[in-house]
Amino acid sequence: MTAAVLSALALAAPHGWTLDHARHVLAAKTYAVADSTQPDRPRYQLAFSRRATRALRRGFVFSGTAHDTLTDENVAVRFTFKRPGRITSFRGPDADTTQPSLPIRAAFYYGWYPEAWWRDPVFPYSRFHPTLDYYSADDAKVVRQHTDALRYAHLGAGIYSWWGADGYPPTDGRFWRYLAAARTTQLRWALYYEREGYADPSVDTIRADLTYIRDAYAAKPAYLRVDGKFVVYVYGDARDGCDTAARWRAANTVGAYIVLKAFAGYRSCSAQPDGWHQYSAALPEYDLLPDSFMVAPGFDERTEASPRLPRDLVRWRSDVEAMVASNARWQLILSFNEWAEGTSVESAQEWSSPSGYGAYLDVLHELLP
């Protein structure tokens, strides 16, 4: 036999399953796979370019790069490709399992788009024009770009507005993608429990929600933990008092790290959470030491005649410097993308910059450690 024939036979499996044929099949569709070799069993939806399929070699073993459409990211994977086109023995990238230590710098984040762009009869319900346009939080490309933007700003975490497992807007159904996109990075996510700001959920309701968060999300590598406990921020309203802290203390039998929104007399309550924060974007700074220090770039509600807090990049720089100097346990940005109230630091046409991340994130990139 000639050398060419011997080579072709060596590269072929029974029944004509050759490398050329296998590469063609691999590039023809996307593949839903899970990595059962890792504790969190990450899921992928993999697509392969014709060029990428060249990494399929002798023995039909692939070791190269695929594009994960769930997170809009190129990932290094290894597997065996079996006839008629089945991925086996799959291994994806390892998770980053580190957790930040206090002080933690985080931004409040809203995954309630596209719903929040409308507030009848107004569209878009924002004075500003995000660089990514009026996007959807269901879009993998948006989640990827926001993940990259938070990391560019040297923020350790996002505090994700959560309206419950069955709430509206459907923030729960979108949260998994944020955890997946951050899985191999040092960015972490915690949930912001919104319902306490609009009602007084019972101890049983809170406990059920905390149990759901623990079981659905807390074990994921990208979920934020402090002292081994999964972090949950809690919104509040003017009705809150020491009874609020008591309800959350009674409900938290599942090992959560609870950060409540402060109210008058909060330090005197017998039931104390793990931490306190404030949410007041009409103020450029809010000092709640030693627990937290909050800064806001501005507050310009779409339907209000004038801004409650005008934007000023010089002031913003000074406020960020003060936040870092405070050495507060939680150093909070209000907000990454609350466009309705005009508190966003996400890139917009009005404050675009050569970096592509916008002038407000540029300041964070420069000043945060």
VOBA-1610 file (N, C-alpha, C; in pm, whole numbers, padded with zeros to 5 digits, always signed):
BEGIN
Met+00083-00120+00000Met+00000+00000+00000Met+00086+00126+00000Thr+00032+00233-00056Thr+00105+00359-00056Thr+00096+00422+00082Ala+00185+00516+00109Ala+00185+00587+00238Ala+00056+00665+00259Ala+00001+00721+00149Ala-00123+00799+00160Ala-00239+00712+00202Val-00246+00591+00146Val-00354+00500+00182Val-00341+00456+00327Leu-00219+00422+00368Leu-00198+00382+00507Leu-00235+00494+00603Ser-00204+00618+00566Ser-00238+00732+00650Ser-00389+00748+00662Ala-00460+00732+00549Ala-00605+00746+00552Ala-00668+00639+00639Leu-00617+00517+00631Leu-00671+00408+00713Leu-00645+00434+00861Ala-00530+00491+00890Ala-00497+00518+01031Ala-00588+00623+01091Leu-00636+00716+01011Leu-00721+00824+01060Leu-00868+00791+01057Ala-00905+00676+01006Ala-01045+00641+00990Ala-01090+00544+01097Ala-01214+00559+01141Ala-01277+00463+01230Ala-01359+00370+01143Pro-01414+00263+01199Pro-01499+00173+01121Pro-01613+00248+01054His-01659+00194+00945His-01775+00245+00872His-01752+00385+00817Gly-01628+00421+00787Gly-01600+00547+00720Gly-01606+00671+00806Trp-01601+00657+00938Trp-01603+00773+01029Trp-01463+00833+01032Thr-01434+00917+00934Thr-01301+00975+00919Thr-01294+01109+00991Leu-01172+01158+01009Leu-01154+01288+01072Leu-01220+01399+00991Asp-01207+01395+00860Asp-01270+01498+00776Asp-01421+01497+00794His-01479+01377+00793His-01623+01366+00812His-01662+01415+00950Ala-01589+01372+01053Ala-01621+01412+01190Ala-01610+01564+01208Arg-01509+01624+01148Arg-01495+01770+01158Arg-01612+01841+01092His-01657+01790+00980His-01773+01848+00912His-01897+01840+01000Val-01919+01725+01062Val-02034+01707+01152Val-02023+01800+01272Leu-01902+01812+01329Leu-01883+01895+01447Leu-01918+02042+01421Ala-01889+02089+01300Ala-01915+02230+01267Ala-02058+02255+01224Ala-02139+02150+01209Ala-02271+02165+01147Ala-02380+02210+01243Lys-02357+02202+01375Lys-02462+02239+01470Lys-02400+02276+01604Thr-02484+02316+01699Thr-02437+02341+01834Thr-02467+02220+01921Tyr-02391+02207+02030Tyr-02400+02089+02115Tyr-02425+02132+02260Ala-02532+02080+02318Ala-02561+02104+02459Ala-02490+01998+02541Val-02400+02041+02629Val-02323+01948+02709Val-02314+01999+02852Ala-02289+01908+02945Ala-02263+01942+03084Ala-02134+01876+03126Asp-02059+01944+03210Asp-01932+01890+03259Asp-01957+01818+03391Ser-01976+01688+03384Ser-02008+01609+03504Ser-01884+01581+03588Thr-01766+01621+03541Thr-01644+01597+03617Thr-01622+01704+03723Gln-01701+01813+03720Gln-01681+01922+03814Gln-01800+01935+03908Pro-01776+01979+04032Pro-01884+01978+04133Pro-02007+02057+04094Asp-01990+02169+04024Asp-02106+02251+03989Asp-02172+02211+03858Arg-02118+02110+03788Arg-02175+02057+03665Arg-02217+02169+03568Pro-02124+02253+03526Pro-02160+02364+03436Pro-02214+02315+03302Arg-02309+02391+03247Arg-02370+02360+03118Arg-02312+02451+03010Tyr-02307+02399+02889Tyr-02257+02475+02775Tyr-02344+02447+02653Gln-02346+02544+02563Gln-02406+02529+02431Gln-02296+02564+02333Leu-02230+02463+02280Leu-02105+02484+02209Leu-02122+02487+02058Ala-02057+02584+01997Ala-02052+02595+01852Ala-01906+02595+01809Phe-01880+02534+01691Phe-01743+02518+01642Phe-01732+02574+01501Ser-01636+02662+01482Ser-01606+02707+01346Ser-01529+02597+01274Arg-01523+02610+01140Arg-01446+02512+01064Arg-01299+02514+01107Arg-01249+02632+01136Arg-01110+02641+01180Arg-01091+02572+01314Ala-01187+02591+01405Ala-01175+02531+01538Ala-01177+02379+01532Thr-01247+02323+01433Thr-01257+02177+01427Thr-01123+02110+01394Arg-01024+02187+01352Arg-00893+02128+01326Arg-00829+02074+01453Ala-00883+02116+01569Ala-00832+02065+01696Ala-00881+01923+01725Leu-00969+01871+01636Leu-01009+01730+01646Leu-00902+01647+01578Arg-00836+01561+01655Arg-00719+01491+01605Arg-00736+01340+01616Arg-00626+01270+01600Arg-00622+01125+01601Arg-00695+01069+01724Gly-00774+00965+01701Gly-00855+00908+01808Gly-00984+00984+01830Phe-01009+01086+01743Phe-01129+01169+01751Phe-01137+01241+01886Val-01019+01279+01935Val-01010+01358+02059Val-00995+01505+02022Phe-01083+01588+02082Phe-01078+01733+02058Phe-01014+01798+02180Ser-00917+01884+02156Ser-00856+01964+02262Ser-00829+02101+02203Gly-00921+02193+02228Gly-00910+02325+02166Gly-01016+02419+02217Thr-01060+02511+02133Thr-01151+02619+02174Thr-01285+02606+02102Ala-01390+02623+02180Ala-01527+02629+02126Ala-01591+02759+02173His-01699+02796+02106His-01773+02917+02147His-01898+02874+02222Asp-01907+02919+02348Asp-02024+02888+02430Asp-02129+02997+02409Thr-02240+02962+02346Thr-02342+03062+02316Thr-02423+03100+02439Leu-02415+03023+02547Leu-02486+03059+02670Leu-02422+03178+02739Thr-02290+03193+02722Thr-02218+03302+02789Thr-02142+03391+02692Asp-02157+03367+02562Asp-02086+03443+02459Asp-01937+03450+02488Glu-01880+03332+02511Glu-01739+03325+02548Glu-01673+03208+02477Asn-01548+03227+02435Asn-01468+03118+02382Asn-01407+03042+02500Val-01427+02910+02501Val-01382+02830+02615Val-01294+02716+02567Ala-01196+02682+02649Ala-01107+02569+02621Ala-01175+02441+02669Val-01193+02345+02579Val-01263+02221+02612Val-01185+02101+02559Arg-01216+01986+02615Arg-01157+01860+02570Arg-01266+01754+02574Phe-01272+01671+02469Phe-01373+01565+02465Phe-01336+01465+02356Thr-01409+01355+02354Thr-01401+01259+02245Thr-01528+01269+02162Phe-01513+01272+02031Phe-01627+01289+01940Phe-01657+01154+01875Lys-01773+01100+01907Lys-01808+00966+01860Lys-01916+00971+01753Arg-01912+00874+01664Arg-02012+00860+01560Arg-02149+00836+01623Pro-02256+00899+01573Pro-02265+00979+01449Pro-02242+01129+01472Gly-02199+01166+01592Gly-02175+01306+01623Gly-02212+01333+01767Arg-02144+01264+01859Arg-02180+01269+02000Arg-02055+01303+02081Ile-02070+01404+02169Ile-01959+01446+02255Ile-01960+01361+02382Thr-01847+01298+02412Thr-01832+01217+02532Thr-01704+01258+02605Ser-01694+01214+02732Ser-01574+01241+02814Ser-01540+01390+02811Phe-01642+01473+02832Phe-01626+01618+02818Phe-01563+01679+02941Arg-01474+01774+02918Arg-01414+01853+03026Arg-01400+01997+02979Gly-01456+02089+03059Gly-01446+02231+03028Gly-01348+02300+03121Pro-01346+02432+03119Pro-01252+02506+03203Pro-01287+02495+03351Asp-01186+02498+03435Asp-01207+02495+03580Asp-01269+02627+03625Ala-01350+02618+03730Ala-01406+02739+03790Ala-01301+02809+03875Asp-01315+02941+03887Asp-01240+03014+03987Asp-01321+03006+04116Thr-01269+02941+04216Thr-01346+02918+04340Thr-01303+03011+04453Thr-01223+03113+04422Thr-01183+03207+04525Thr-01300+03298+04563Gln-01293+03353+04681Gln-01392+03449+04727Gln-01319+03573+04778Pro-01376+03691+04755Pro-01309+03813+04802Pro-01315+03825+04954Ser-01224+03899+05008Ser-01227+03930+05150Ser-01269+04075+05169Leu-01324+04107+05283Leu-01363+04244+05314Leu-01238+04332+05321Pro-01245+04457+05273Pro-01362+04523+05216Pro-01394+04474+05075Ile-01524+04468+05047Ile-01571+04426+04915Ile-01635+04546+04847Arg-01597+04567+04722Arg-01654+04677+04642Arg-01751+04617+04542Ala-01874+04668+04543Ala-01981+04606+04465Ala-02072+04713+04409Ala-02142+04678+04301Ala-02239+04768+04238Ala-02376+04704+04237Phe-02478+04783+04265Phe-02616+04737+04251Phe-02647+04722+04102Tyr-02707+04609+04069Tyr-02726+04572+03928Tyr-02871+04532+03904Tyr-02922+04566+03782Tyr-03062+04541+03748Tyr-03074+04458+03621Gly-03131+04338+03638Gly-03153+04249+03525Gly-03298+04251+03480Trp-03364+04365+03495Trp-03508+04372+03467Trp-03539+04437+03331Tyr-03443+04429+03241Tyr-03463+04478+03104Tyr-03488+04359+03011Pro-03576+04373+02912Pro-03626+04498+02853Pro-03749+04558+02921Glu-03808+04491+03019Glu-03935+04538+03076Glu-03927+04683+03126Ala-03814+04720+03191Ala-03805+04851+03255Ala-03780+04966+03159Trp-03759+04935+03030Trp-03746+05045+02934Trp-03881+05111+02908Trp-03991+05041+02941Trp-04125+05095+02921Trp-04186+05133+03055Arg-04243+05249+03063Arg-04329+05285+03175Arg-04438+05370+03113Asp-04549+05303+03078Asp-04654+05364+02996Asp-04686+05506+03040Pro-04698+05600+02945Pro-04680+05580+02800Pro-04539+05615+02752Val-04440+05610+02842Val-04306+05661+02811Val-04214+05547+02767Phe-04149+05566+02653Phe-04040+05479+02609Phe-03939+05564+02533Pro-03813+05552+02563Pro-03755+05473+02672Pro-03764+05550+02803Tyr-03779+05479+02913Tyr-03790+05546+03042Tyr-03650+05572+03097Ser-03580+05663+03030Ser-03445+05701+03070Ser-03409+05830+02999Arg-03341+05919+03069Arg-03292+06041+03005Arg-03166+06014+02921Phe-03104+05899+02945Phe-02975+05872+02884Phe-02984+05757+02784His-02876+05739+02710His-02875+05644+02600His-02760+05545+02618Pro-02789+05429+02676Pro-02681+05332+02699Pro-02609+05294+02570Thr-02479+05275+02581Thr-02399+05239+02465Thr-02447+05111+02400Leu-02498+05019+02481Leu-02549+04892+02428Leu-02693+04903+02379Asp-02746+05026+02372Asp-02883+05051+02330Asp-02979+04997+02437Tyr-03107+04987+02404Tyr-03208+04947+02502Tyr-03216+04794+02502Tyr-03127+04736+02578Tyr-03093+04595+02568Tyr-03185+04505+02651Ser-03163+04376+02633Ser-03233+04274+02711Ser-03133+04201+02798Ala-03170+04178+02924Ala-03085+04101+03014Ala-03089+03952+02983Asp-03171+03912+02886Asp-03172+03773+02838Asp-03065+03749+02732Asp-02998+03854+02688Asp-02902+03845+02578Asp-02764+03808+02632Ala-02710+03695+02587Ala-02580+03650+02636Ala-02471+03752+02609Lys-02478+03821+02496Lys-02376+03920+02463Lys-02378+04036+02563Val-02497+04076+02606Val-02509+04183+02705Val-02451+04139+02839Val-02486+04020+02882Val-02434+03969+03009Val-02282+03960+03005Arg-02228+03914+02893Arg-02082+03907+02880Arg-02020+04046+02888Gln-02077+04143+02817Gln-02018+04277+02818Gln-02031+04343+02955His-02142+04318+03025His-02157+04373+03160His-02059+04306+03257Thr-02038+04176+03241Thr-01939+04107+03324Thr-01801+04168+03303Asp-01766+04191+03179Asp-01636+04250+03148Asp-01627+04392+03203Ala-01737+04467+03197Ala-01736+04606+03246Ala-01717+04611+03397Leu-01785+04524+03471Leu-01769+04520+03616Leu-01626+04484+03654Arg-01568+04392+03579Arg-01429+04353+03607Arg-01333+04466+03572Tyr-01361+04535+03461Tyr-01278+04649+03423Tyr-01276+04754+03535Ala-01389+04772+03601Ala-01401+04871+03708Ala-01339+04824+03839His-01280+04704+03842His-01218+04646+03962His-01320+04625+04074Leu-01444+04597+04035Leu-01547+04565+04134Leu-01544+04415+04162Gly-01559+04381+04289Gly-01554+04241+04327Gly-01685+04169+04315Ala-01796+04246+04308Ala-01927+04181+04309Ala-02033+04270+04247Gly-02139+04205+04201Gly-02262+04272+04161Gly-02372+04228+04256Ile-02457+04323+04293Ile-02572+04295+04382Ile-02696+04301+04295Tyr-02750+04184+04265Tyr-02847+04164+04156Tyr-02990+04173+04209Ser-03066+04269+04157Ser-03206+04289+04197Ser-03288+04162+04172Trp-03349+04109+04278Trp-03419+03979+04269Trp-03561+03994+04325Trp-03657+03952+04243Trp-03798+03965+04278Trp-03863+03831+04311Gly-03784+03736+04350Gly-03837+03606+04389Gly-03837+03506+04276Ala-03856+03380+04315Ala-03850+03271+04217Ala-03960+03283+04113Asp-04073+03344+04149Asp-04186+03356+04057Asp-04225+03501+04036Gly-04133+03594+04061Gly-04167+03735+04057Gly-04159+03796+03920Tyr-04202+03922+03913Tyr-04196+03999+03789Tyr-04132+04133+03823Pro-04038+04181+03742Pro-03986+04117+03620Pro-03914+03986+03650Pro-03895+03900+03547Pro-03846+03764+03570Pro-03695+03759+03594Thr-03651+03826+03698Thr-03507+03833+03726Thr-03450+03697+03765Asp-03530+03614+03830Asp-03479+03483+03871Asp-03441+03398+03750Gly-03523+03403+03647Gly-03498+03321+03529Gly-03376+03364+03449Arg-03319+03478+03482Arg-03202+03530+03410Arg-03072+03517+03491Phe-03086+03497+03621Phe-02969+03505+03708Phe-02866+03398+03679Trp-02909+03280+03636Trp-02814+03171+03611Trp-02706+03211+03511Arg-02745+03293+03411Arg-02649+03328+03307Arg-02537+03417+03363Tyr-02571+03503+03459Tyr-02470+03588+03521Tyr-02370+03504+03600Leu-02419+03405+03671Leu-02329+03315+03743Leu-02241+03236+03647Ala-02301+03193+03536Ala-02224+03117+03437Ala-02116+03204+03372Ala-02150+03328+03339Ala-02054+03416+03273Ala-01937+03452+03365Ala-01961+03455+03495Ala-01856+03492+03590Ala-01782+03371+03645Arg-01818+03253+03605Arg-01770+03130+03669Arg-01617+03117+03671Thr-01551+03155+03566Thr-01405+03141+03559Thr-01333+03270+03596Thr-01405+03370+03646Thr-01347+03498+03685Thr-01354+03513+03837Gln-01302+03624+03888Gln-01311+03654+04031Gln-01430+03742+04064Leu-01513+03775+03964Leu-01635+03851+03991Leu-01737+03761+04060Arg-01803+03814+04162Arg-01904+03738+04236Arg-02037+03812+04235Trp-02145+03735+04255Trp-02280+03791+04254Trp-02353+03756+04383Ala-02429+03852+04435Ala-02522+03829+04545Ala-02659+03880+04503Leu-02763+03827+04563Leu-02899+03872+04531Leu-02942+03986+04623Tyr-03022+04077+04564Tyr-03082+04188+04639Tyr-03231+04157+04653Tyr-03272+04126+04774Tyr-03408+04081+04802Tyr-03500+04203+04804Glu-03575+04222+04695Glu-03653+04344+04676Glu-03785+04347+04754Arg-03843+04231+04780Arg-03980+04228+04833Arg-03993+04295+04971Glu-03886+04295+05048Glu-03895+04360+05180Glu-03919+04510+05166Gly-03886+04566+05052Gly-03908+04708+05032Gly-04050+04745+04997Tyr-04136+04646+04973Tyr-04273+04673+04927Tyr-04377+04598+05008Ala-04333+04516+05101Ala-04424+04440+05186Ala-04345+04397+05309Asp-04411+04322+05396Asp-04345+04267+05514Asp-04360+04116+05511Pro-04276+04048+05431Pro-04289+03903+05420Pro-04273+03835+05555Ser-04348+03727+05573Ser-04345+03654+05700Ser-04213+03580+05717Val-04191+03535+05839Val-04073+03454+05867Val-04071+03331+05777Asp-04184+03265+05761Asp-04190+03145+05678Asp-04158+03177+05531Thr-04209+03290+05482Thr-04182+03328+05343Thr-04034+03358+05323Ile-03976+03434+05416Ile-03834+03466+05404Ile-03750+03339+05410Arg-03783+03251+05504Arg-03706+03127+05516Arg-03716+03044+05388Ala-03835+03037+05330Ala-03852+02962+05205Ala-03769+03024+05093Asp-03767+03157+05086Asp-03687+03223+04982Asp-03538+03202+05005Leu-03492+03211+05128Leu-03350+03187+05157Leu-03312+03043+05126Thr-03400+02950+05155Thr-03374+02810+05124Thr-03363+02790+04973Tyr-03452+02857+04899Tyr-03445+02850+04752Tyr-03312+02905+04702Ile-03270+03020+04752Ile-03145+03081+04709Ile-03028+02989+04742Arg-03029+02933+04862Arg-02923+02840+04899Arg-02915+02721+04804Asp-03030+02661+04777Asp-03031+02538+04698Asp-03008+02564+04549Ala-03058+02677+04498Ala-03048+02704+04355Ala-02916+02769+04317Tyr-02859+02853+04405Tyr-02749+02938+04362Tyr-02625+02938+04451Ala-02642+02923+04581Ala-02532+02953+04673Ala-02410+02864+04654Ala-02429+02744+04601Ala-02315+02654+04581Ala-02240+02682+04450Lys-02293+02770+04367Lys-02226+02802+04241Lys-02097+02879+04270Pro-01992+02853+04194Pro-01864+02919+04221Pro-01872+03072+04221Ala-01957+03129+04138Ala-01963+03275+04125Ala-02059+03341+04223Tyr-02122+03265+04312Tyr-02208+03329+04412Tyr-02120+03379+04527Leu-02148+03501+04572Leu-02067+03566+04674Leu-02090+03503+04812Arg-01980+03474+04879Arg-01983+03421+05014Arg-01887+03502+05101Val-01927+03524+05225Val-01842+03589+05324Val-01842+03502+05449Asp-01725+03472+05498Asp-01713+03383+05615Asp-01785+03251+05591Gly-01783+03204+05466Gly-01846+03077+05432Gly-01996+03084+05415Lys-02058+03201+05432Lys-02203+03216+05424Lys-02241+03290+05295Phe-02351+03247+05232Phe-02393+03311+05108Phe-02461+03444+05138Val-02424+03546+05060Val-02465+03683+05089Val-02599+03715+05025Val-02688+03775+05104Val-02815+03827+05054Val-02833+03969+05107Tyr-02842+04065+05017Tyr-02877+04202+05052Tyr-03030+04213+05057Val-03079+04302+05143Val-03224+04315+05162Val-03263+04462+05150Tyr-03353+04491+05056Tyr-03406+04627+05040Tyr-03501+04657+05156Gly-03543+04782+05169Gly-03632+04818+05278Gly-03716+04938+05244Asp-03800+04979+05339Asp-03884+05097+05319Asp-03901+05171+05450Ala-03981+05278+05449Ala-03995+05365+05566Ala-04063+05296+05682Arg-04132+05186+05661Arg-04201+05116+05769Arg-04108+05028+05851Asp-03986+05008+05805Asp-03897+04913+05870Asp-03853+04960+06008Gly-03830+04864+06094Gly-03781+04891+06228Gly-03719+04765+06285Cys-03703+04762+06416Cys-03637+04647+06479Cys-03713+04517+06456Asp-03846+04527+06433Asp-03921+04405+06404Asp-03877+04344+06270Thr-03832+04429+06177Thr-03780+04378+06050Thr-03654+04295+06073Ala-03563+04349+06152Ala-03441+04276+06184Ala-03473+04147+06258Ala-03573+04150+06346Ala-03611+04029+06421Ala-03668+03923+06327Arg-03751+03964+06229Arg-03806+03867+06134Arg-03694+03798+06056Trp-03598+03877+06010Trp-03490+03819+05930Trp-03399+03731+06016Arg-03377+03769+06141Arg-03298+03683+06229Arg-03368+03549+06251Ala-03499+03554+06273Ala-03574+03431+06297Ala-03579+03343+06172Ala-03585+03407+06055Ala-03600+03332+05930Ala-03470+03269+05884Asn-03358+03329+05922Asn-03230+03286+05868Asn-03176+03166+05946Thr-03232+03051+05917Thr-03184+02926+05975Thr-03103+02846+05873Val-03071+02908+05760Val-03008+02834+05650Val-02865+02882+05621Gly-02809+02967+05707Gly-02670+03005+05692Gly-02642+03116+05595Ala-02734+03211+05579Ala-02711+03325+05491Ala-02639+03437+05565Tyr-02566+03518+05489Tyr-02503+03640+05539Tyr-02595+03754+05498Ile-02667+03812+05594Ile-02773+03908+05564Ile-02723+04050+05585Val-02745+04134+05482Val-02713+04277+05489Val-02844+04353+05473Leu-02894+04408+05582Leu-03021+04481+05579Leu-03001+04627+05543Lys-03108+04689+05493Lys-03110+04833+05468Lys-03139+04904+05601Ala-03057+05003+05630Ala-03066+05070+05760Ala-03194+05153+05773Phe-03237+05170+05898Phe-03354+05252+05932Phe-03322+05324+06062Ala-03408+05416+06102Ala-03385+05493+06224Ala-03373+05399+06345Gly-03267+05413+06421Gly-03248+05333+06542Gly-03199+05193+06518Tyr-03146+05166+06398Tyr-03109+05028+06364Tyr-03001+04970+06454Arg-02911+05054+06505Arg-02802+05003+06588Arg-02852+04953+06724Ser-02967+05001+06767Ser-03017+04965+06900Ser-03098+04835+06901Cys-03122+04776+06786Cys-03204+04655+06779Cys-03130+04538+06843Ser-03204+04455+06915Ser-03141+04338+06977Ser-03101+04235+06872Ala-03178+04228+06765Ala-03145+04137+06654Ala-03064+04215+06552Gln-02939+04176+06535Gln-02851+04244+06440Gln-02816+04149+06326Pro-02822+04198+06201Pro-02781+04115+06087Pro-02628+04113+06077Asp-02579+04054+05969Asp-02434+04051+05947Asp-02379+04186+05904Gly-02466+04269+05847Gly-02420+04399+05802Gly-02539+04489+05770Trp-02507+04619+05750Trp-02607+04719+05715Trp-02560+04796+05592His-02657+04841+05513His-02625+04926+05400His-02734+05031+05385Gln-02711+05128+05298Gln-02813+05227+05265Gln-02825+05234+05114Tyr-02943+05277+05069Tyr-02967+05294+04926Tyr-03034+05429+04909Ser-02953+05529+04872Ser-03004+05665+04865Ser-02928+05739+04756Ala-02971+05721+04632Ala-02898+05774+04518Ala-02906+05925+04504Ala-02995+05990+04578Ala-03004+06135+04570Ala-02890+06201+04647Leu-02811+06123+04720Leu-02694+06174+04791Leu-02568+06125+04721Pro-02469+06211+04705Pro-02345+06167+04639Pro-02268+06064+04721Glu-02276+06076+04855Glu-02211+05983+04945Glu-02306+05947+05058Tyr-02292+05827+05111Tyr-02366+05790+05231Tyr-02273+05705+05316Asp-02241+05758+05433Asp-02145+05698+05524Asp-02222+05620+05631Leu-02205+05488+05632Leu-02269+05403+05732Leu-02160+05317+05798Leu-02052+05382+05833Leu-01936+05311+05887Leu-01967+05246+06022Pro-01902+05132+06048Pro-01798+05067+05967Pro-01855+04971+05862Asp-01988+04960+05857Asp-02050+04860+05769Asp-02032+04893+05621Ser-02070+05015+05580Ser-02075+05042+05437Ser-02054+05189+05407Phe-02018+05216+05283Phe-02003+05351+05231Phe-02052+05346+05087Met-02148+05432+05055Met-02213+05428+04924Met-02184+05556+04847Val-02162+05543+04715Val-02147+05660+04629Val-02239+05646+04508Ala-02290+05760+04460Ala-02380+05764+04345Ala-02332+05870+04248Pro-02339+05843+04116Pro-02292+05942+04018Pro-02392+06054+03993Gly-02521+06026+04019Gly-02627+06123+03993Gly-02761+06057+04012Phe-02865+06140+04011Phe-03002+06089+04018Phe-03086+06180+03930Asp-03134+06124+03819Asp-03209+06204+03722Asp-03324+06121+03669Glu-03431+06117+03745Glu-03551+06039+03710Glu-03611+06091+03580Arg-03655+06000+03496Arg-03701+06035+03361Arg-03812+06139+03360Thr-03906+06132+03453Thr-04022+06221+03447Thr-04015+06338+03546Glu-03903+06351+03617Glu-03889+06463+03709Glu-03830+06584+03636Ala-03870+06703+03677Ala-03835+06825+03604Ala-03685+06852+03606Ser-03617+06818+03715Ser-03474+06844+03725Ser-03410+06733+03807Pro-03281+06711+03789Pro-03215+06603+03862Pro-03207+06630+04012Arg-03230+06528+04092Arg-03211+06542+04237Arg-03062+06552+04270Leu-02981+06483+04188Leu-02835+06491+04204Leu-02774+06504+04065Pro-02730+06625+04026Pro-02671+06642+03893Pro-02539+06565+03881Arg-02511+06517+03762Arg-02386+06446+03737Arg-02269+06544+03731Asp-02156+06498+03789Asp-02035+06580+03792Asp-01917+06484+03807Leu-01840+06469+03700Leu-01730+06372+03703Leu-01621+06411+03803Val-01599+06540+03824Val-01499+06583+03922Val-01544+06540+04062Arg-01672+06566+04092Arg-01725+06522+04221Arg-01721+06371+04234Trp-01757+06300+04126Trp-01756+06154+04128Trp-01617+06101+04165Arg-01513+06158+04107Arg-01378+06115+04139Arg-01349+06135+04288Ser-01388+06250+04341Ser-01365+06279+04481Ser-01443+06182+04571Asp-01565+06151+04532Asp-01648+06060+04611Asp-01590+05919+04612Val-01541+05874+04498Val-01481+05741+04491Val-01356+05735+04578Glu-01277+05840+04574Glu-01158+05845+04661Glu-01197+05837+04807Ala-01304+05908+04845Ala-01352+05904+04984Ala-01401+05765+05021Met-01468+05698+04929Met-01517+05562+04954Met-01401+05468+04983Val-01298+05472+04901Val-01183+05384+04921Val-01113+05417+05053Ala-01099+05546+05083Ala-01032+05586+05207Ala-01111+05548+05331Ser-01242+05530+05317Ser-01327+05497+05433Ser-01293+05361+05492Asn-01242+05271+05410Asn-01213+05133+05450Asn-01337+05062+05504Ala-01455+05107+05459Ala-01579+05039+05499Ala-01577+04895+05451Arg-01646+04808+05522Arg-01650+04666+05484Arg-01713+04650+05346Trp-01819+04727+05322Trp-01888+04721+05192Trp-01879+04860+05130Gln-01820+04867+05010Gln-01805+04993+04938Gln-01891+04981+04812Leu-01999+05059+04808Leu-02111+05031+04719Leu-02130+05140+04615Ile-02149+05095+04491Ile-02177+05185+04379Ile-02326+05177+04348Leu-02390+05290+04347Leu-02534+05296+04322Leu-02558+05386+04200Ser-02566+05326+04082Ser-02579+05185+04053Ser-02502+05156+03924Phe-02497+05028+03885Phe-02439+04997+03755Phe-02533+05035+03642Asn-02664+05004+03655Asn-02753+05023+03539Asn-02899+05045+03579Glu-02923+05131+03677Glu-03062+05170+03707Glu-03093+05293+03621Trp-03135+05266+03497Trp-03150+05373+03400Trp-03272+05460+03425Ala-03378+05406+03482Ala-03499+05485+03506Ala-03472+05601+03600Glu-03390+05577+03704Glu-03359+05683+03799Glu-03233+05759+03760Gly-03169+05718+03652Gly-03053+05790+03603Gly-02932+05780+03693Thr-02915+05666+03761Thr-02802+05648+03851Thr-02691+05561+03792Ser-02699+05528+03666Ser-02610+05430+03605Ser-02467+05481+03589Val-02371+05388+03610Val-02232+05415+03573Val-02192+05337+03449Glu-02281+05251+03401Glu-02259+05181+03275Glu-02237+05282+03162Ser-02163+05244+03062Ser-02133+05335+02952Ser-02260+05384+02882Ala-02261+05513+02849Ala-02372+05575+02776Ala-02315+05672+02674Gln-02397+05706+02577Gln-02353+05803+02476Gln-02310+05933+02542Glu-02377+05971+02651Glu-02350+06100+02716Glu-02216+06103+02788Trp-02158+05987+02823Trp-02028+05986+02891Trp-01939+05874+02834Ser-01945+05856+02703Ser-01861+05756+02638Ser-01714+05798+02652Ser-01625+05699+02635Ser-01482+05726+02649Ser-01404+05633+02558Pro-01277+05663+02532Pro-01197+05578+02443Pro-01184+05433+02489Ser-01195+05408+02619Ser-01184+05271+02669Ser-01300+05184+02624Gly-01414+05248+02590Gly-01535+05175+02557Gly-01623+05148+02678Tyr-01572+05177+02798Tyr-01648+05148+02920Tyr-01713+05271+02981Gly-01684+05388+02931Gly-01747+05509+02980Gly-01668+05576+03091Ala-01689+05706+03106Ala-01607+05788+03195Ala-01621+05749+03342Tyr-01740+05706+03385Tyr-01760+05673+03527Tyr-01688+05543+03563Leu-01694+05445+03476Leu-01619+05322+03501Leu-01469+05345+03486Asp-01430+05437+03400Asp-01287+05471+03389Asp-01232+05519+03523Val-01310+05601+03594Val-01266+05649+03725Val-01250+05533+03822Leu-01347+05442+03824Leu-01335+05326+03912Leu-01213+05242+03873His-01192+05223+03743His-01077+05145+03696His-00947+05207+03747Glu-00940+05337+03749Glu-00819+05406+03791Glu-00800+05405+03943Leu-00909+05422+04019Leu-00897+05447+04162Leu-00917+05325+04250Leu-00990+05226+04204Leu-01010+05110+04291Leu-00889+05017+04285Pro-00850+04963+04397Pro-00734+04873+04399Pro-00757+04751+04312
//
